[in-house]
Amino acid sequence: MSKRISLLFPLICLFFATAAAVAQQLPDFSSIQDLPSTSPVTPRYDRLQPLSIHSQPDFLNVETSAALKSVRPAGTPFTLANVISVPNFQGSFGSRGKTWHFTMIGTPPSGGATTTLATKVVSVSLKLQNANLVTFTTVSDAGFETPTLNSPNFKNANYTSGTGIEFADAVQRAEFFHTMKSTWHTRLSPATIVQRVTITVPRFVTITLNGKKTQVRTYFTQKAPDGHTVVFLLDQFFNQQIFNLVVNQINAGRFKTNTINVAIFPNTFLYSVNNTGGIGACCVLGFHTFFTDNGTPKESRWIFAFASWTSPGVFGGGFADITALSHEISEALNDPFVNNLVPAWQFPNQPGSCQDNLETGDPVEVLSNIVFPVKIGTTTFHPQTEALLQWFEQKTTSSAINGAFSYPNTKALPKAATPFGPLTCP
């Protein structure tokens, strides 16, 4: 997920920017405990910038949340000879008078090789300090582990781009359908839980706000329609905890440079505080990035994604179960080092908005129906339709499967992106 420019959507005295912005329904505010009032803010969709394992940012005292913003890492995506990480290949396309280069996970489609990457999953539960500041309530991820591992992200299903393949592989094959060999695949198996972690969440936390040390609520809760607890968690606290979690997993050897590394949470959505200490923009459901050791002459990079399981009915647009995880995994495959730039584009039906990177899930987020139901056994999952590379090329025709600009729902984006104007966002 990445930052974009959008409009303000006021809501009397409360405001939540949902994962699919105005196209989706807002949570039931009457059920949220002790929710503070806040003024209208700009909806945003952020991603975590690359982080050094040797240097933890001061998340709680950086008011603009340095870890959750759109950034362009130093260097180019094509000086990777000394980078130790996942297998990757490079390509390019021409658009608007310029050549745009990209790096993706896997091997070149024309070679027809199969890349197999194990997926290392940390299952995270939350131990919430109650209002009496003495007792705690645990929100467990245990019930979501098995369905996550059995989802289309890691189990085979049939698609028009191939039979018996995983979801992200199906999307990649759709992009390169006419240049790949039929044997070309990128598989994320086996997917295994490498550790179960419980994060203790205090009722309050002290942050720097308006230049002063200020105590604010760390979380709020509500009940999802299916009865599960939904946790709205302060992003600055989350960033601090996720940094520690990832570094610990790397140091313990559970997260590796040649794997996809994931932390899954139970109905956990991130918000930022506004200038009064109330809830500002919400709700980040996932992001992808990489961690680095800044090594020389060899640099190690660990691909990482955070995603929340989502109970049905919390958001509109069909958002449910592994929607966020499918979004982040597909984006990680298409932009593993979060520096694939493309001509600046506008979100569908949102003139004046702007984004200029190859984040394949983001353009679809604003649509009224973002998911593509996939049945595995007797369970129907809801992975997210993705924008294809050809959508970002901003050409009148697409070289993807069946001339599509999105996949698996090829009708979600019927034409290429609308140019923002300048080649980059302001």
N, C-alpha and C positions, 0 to 999 in steps of 0.2 A: 504494500500500500504506500501511496506517495502523496505528498502535499499538493493541493491544487487550489486555484482561486475560484471562488464561487460567490453566491449571494447570501444575504442574511435572512434567516427565517425566524421571526420573533414568535414567542409563545407566551403571552401574558407575563407570568413571573418566573416560569421555568423553561428550560430549553435543553433538548437533547438533539444532537445531530446523529442520526442513525447510520448504520453501516452502508445503507444504500441511499442516504440523503433523503430528499423530498419524495422520492419514488416509493419509499417504504413507510410503514406505520411506526409511530413513536411508542415507546413503552408506556404502560399504565402508571402514570405518575402517582395516582392515589395510593398505590401499593408500595411505593418506595419509602423506606424508613428514614425520617429525619432529613429529608432532602432540602438543602438550603436553596434560597432563591438566587437567581443569577440573571444578568442582563443578556440580551441576544448576542450571539457570537457567530463567527464564520465557521461553517462545517469544514472539517479537514480530514484527510486520509493520509496518514504518515507512515514512514518506514524508518527502521533503525539504521543509522549510519554505521559503517564498518568501525570496529573497536579493537584496540590493542589489548591483548590479554595482560600486558604489563602495566596498564595505566587505567584505573577506574575513574571515570568522570565524577564530579561532585553533583550527582543528579538532583539531590534535594535542595541545593542552593544555586542552581542555574535556572533562572526564571523562565527562559525560553526553551527549556527541555532540549538540550543539545543533542540528545540521543534519538529524538523522534522528529526528524526533519529530513527534507529532501536534500541530498548532498551529491556532489560530484567528487569522488575520490581523486587524489592526485595521480597523475600519470595517465596512460591510455590503456584500453583493454587488450592491447596487442603486444605488450612487453611481458609475456607470461613465461618466458623460458626458465626463469629462476623461481617460479612460484610452485610450491608443493601443495596440490589441492586435487579436486575432482577432475577427471578427464574432461577436456573441453575442446571445442573447435571454433574457428572464426569464419565469418562471412561478411558480406556487405550488400548494400543496395543503393541505387541512385534515386534521389528525390529532391526536387526543388533546387536543382543545380548543384547538388553536393553529394559526395559519396559518404554513406553512413555505415560505420563498421559495428559489428556486434560479436560477442562471445557467448556461446551457449554450452550447456553441459552435454557431454556425449562425444560421439565421433562423427566425422562428416557423413551426411546422409548418402552421398554418392558411393561411399565405400561399402555400405551394406552391413557394417559390423554391429554387433549387439553389445551395448555397455550395460553392465550390471553393477549397481551401487547399493550396498546395504543401507538401511535407514535405521538410525539409532534414536530411540524415543525415550524421553524422560517424562513420566506421568506426574503431574504436579497437583497436589491437593492444597486447599487453603484452610488455615486455622484462624478463625476470625475472633478477635477479642470483643466480647459482648459489652453492652452499655454499662454494666456494673463494674467493668474493668477488672473483674476477677475471673469469671468463667469464659469459656471459649466454645464456639460452634465450628465444627469441621465441615467444609464443603469438599466432598471427596470426588476424585476423578476416576475411582476404581470402576464404576459402572460404565464408563465411556471407553475404557481401554480396548476391550475386545471388539466392539463395533468399529472403533477407529482402525485397528489392525486388519479387520475383515472388510474394510471399505474399498471402493474402486481405486483409491490412491495406491493400494498395494495388492489388490486381487484382480484377476482377469475378468473382463467382460467383452462383449462384441460391439464394435463401432464400425462406421462406414470406412474408416481409415485402416481397419485391421480387426481380426478376430482373436479372441483370447489374449487381450493386452490390457495394460494398466491405463488409468485415465490420462495422466500426463503424457505418456507415450503416445496415446491416441491423438492428443492435441499436437504434439510435435510432428507426428507423421502427417497430419492434415496440412501443416505448414509447408512441408517439403515433399508432398505426395508425388509430384511430377518430376522430382530430381533424385529422390531416394531410390535405393534398391529395396525390394520387398522384404529383405532380411534385416533391415535397419530398425533397431529398437534401443530405447533407453529405459531400463527396468530399475525399480527401486525396491529390491528384495534381497534378502529377507528383511522385513520390518520387525524389530524386536524392542520390548521394553527393557532398557538397560538399567534403569533405577526408578524407584518411586520416592518422591520428595514431598515433604510438607512444609509450606512456607507459613510462618506465623505472622499474621497481619494485625498490628496494633490498631486500636480504635482511632487514635490520633497520631499525627506525625508533625514534626516541626520543619517547615520549609522557609526559604527566603521568598517573601512576597512584598512587592512594592518597596524593596530595599530593606525590609525589616524581617526579623525572625517571627514567624507566625505559625500558630498551631491550627491545623486543618484536619478534617475528617479524611481518613485513609480509604474508606470504602463505604458503600451503601448497598443494600440488598433489596430484592423483590422476588416474588415467586413467578416462575414461568407457568404457562398453561398446563404443562405436564407435571407440575408440582415440584420440580427441581429448583434449587436456589440459584438465582442470578446475582452475580457479584459485579458491581461497578467499582473499579479499582483505580486509585490515583496513579497516573502514568509515571510520575517521578519516583514513587516508591517501587513500582513494578520494574522500572529500568534498573534501579539499584539491585533488586533481587535477581533479575534475570542475568545481569552481568556476573554476579557471584556464582549463580548456578552454572552458567556456561563455562566459566573459567575452571570451576571445580570439576566439571565433567571432562574438560580437556586435560587437566592435570592428572586426573585419575585414569586417563586412557580410554574412557568410554565414548567420548566424541572424538572422531578421527578426521584427518584431512581428506581421506578418500571415501567418505560416507556423507549421506544427507543426515543432518543432526536436527532433531525436532524436540520442542517442549510443548506438550499438550495440556490445556487447562480446562476446568469444568465451567462452562457458562461464565467466562471472565472477560469483561469488556472494559477497556481503559478510557479514562477521561482526564482532561486537564482542568486545573482550577482557573477561574477567571480572576479579575483584579480585586474581587471582594472575598476570595476564598471559597466561593461556591463552585458548583460544577459548570465548567465551560463547555468545550467541545467534547463530544462523545460519539461514537464508541468504537475504538480500535479493536478489531477482533483478531488481528494477526499482522505479522511483518516478516520479512526475510532480510538477511544481511550476511556478512561474514566477519569472523574474528581473525585477527592476525597476530603473529609474534614479532612483526617488523624485522624479521631476520635478514641478515646479509652474510654471504651473497645469496643464500637461499631463504625465501620467505614462505612460511607455512600459513595457509588460510583454511579455516574451518567454516563450511557453509552451514548456516543456522536459520531455522524458522520457528517462530512462535505462532500457535493457532489455538483458538478456543473451540471446543465443542459447543454447538448452539442448539438449545431446545427449540422445537417448532413453536411458532407463534410469538417468540420474543421480538422478531423483526418481520417485516413483510417481504415481498418479493420472492417467497419460497425459501428464504434462508433457513437452513436446518442442518443438523448433525455435522457433517464434514465439509460444508460449503467453504468455510474459511481456510481449512487445511488444503483443499484442492486448489484454491486461489493462490496460496503462498507457494505450494510445491511447483505449480506450473510457472509462476513468476521466477522462482529460483532456477528452474531449468532454462528459461529464456534469458535471464539476466543475473547470473550467479554472483557476479562481483559488483552489482548495483551501479554500473557505469555505462550501460548501453544507451546512448543518446539517440533520439530520433527527432525528425522535424516537429516542432511544437504543434500540439493538437488540442482541439476543444472536446469536452465531454459531450456525448450525444444530447441534443436538445437543451444544452446549457451554453448559449452564446456568450463569449467573453471569458469563459473558463480556460485554463491553460495547464498543460503538462507536457513534458518533453523527454520522457524516458520510455523504455520498452517494458512497461509494467502491464502485462497482458490481462490481468484481472480487473484493473481499475476502470477502463471504459465501460464495462458491463455493469458495474455496481450501481449506476444511476438508472438502470432500466427497471421496468415494472416487474419483469420476470427474469431472474438472473441464473436460475438453476436448470440442470438437465438431469432428470431422474434416471438413475441407473440401479438395476436390481441385481443384487448378489445373493444367490440362494433365495431365501424368502423375504429378505430385507431390501427395502427401497431406500437408497441414499440420494443425496442432493448435492453433487459436485457443481461447481460454478462453470457456466459457459465462459470461454476465454476469447479475447480478441486475438486474431492471428497476426503474424508478422506483416502480412500484406495490408492489414488495416492501417498500420503505422506508416506504410510506404506512401499513402495518400495518392494512389493512382486510381484511375477509373475502372480498371479490371484487376482481378486477383489471379495469381498463379497457383493458389492453394487448391485443395481438393474441391472439385465442383465449382470453382470460381468463388469460393466462400471468403468472407472477411471475419467470421467468428465460427467457433466450434466448441462442442458438438451441435449446438443449436445454430445452424447456418443462417437462420433468418433473424437472429438477434441483432446483428449489425449488417444491414443490407447493402451498405456502401462503405467506402473507406473513410478515414477520419477527415473531419473538416479542419483545414489549416487554421492555426491561431492567427497567423499574419507573419510576424517575425519568426525566424527559425528557432529561437529559444524563448523561454518564458521570462518575464521581467524578474 
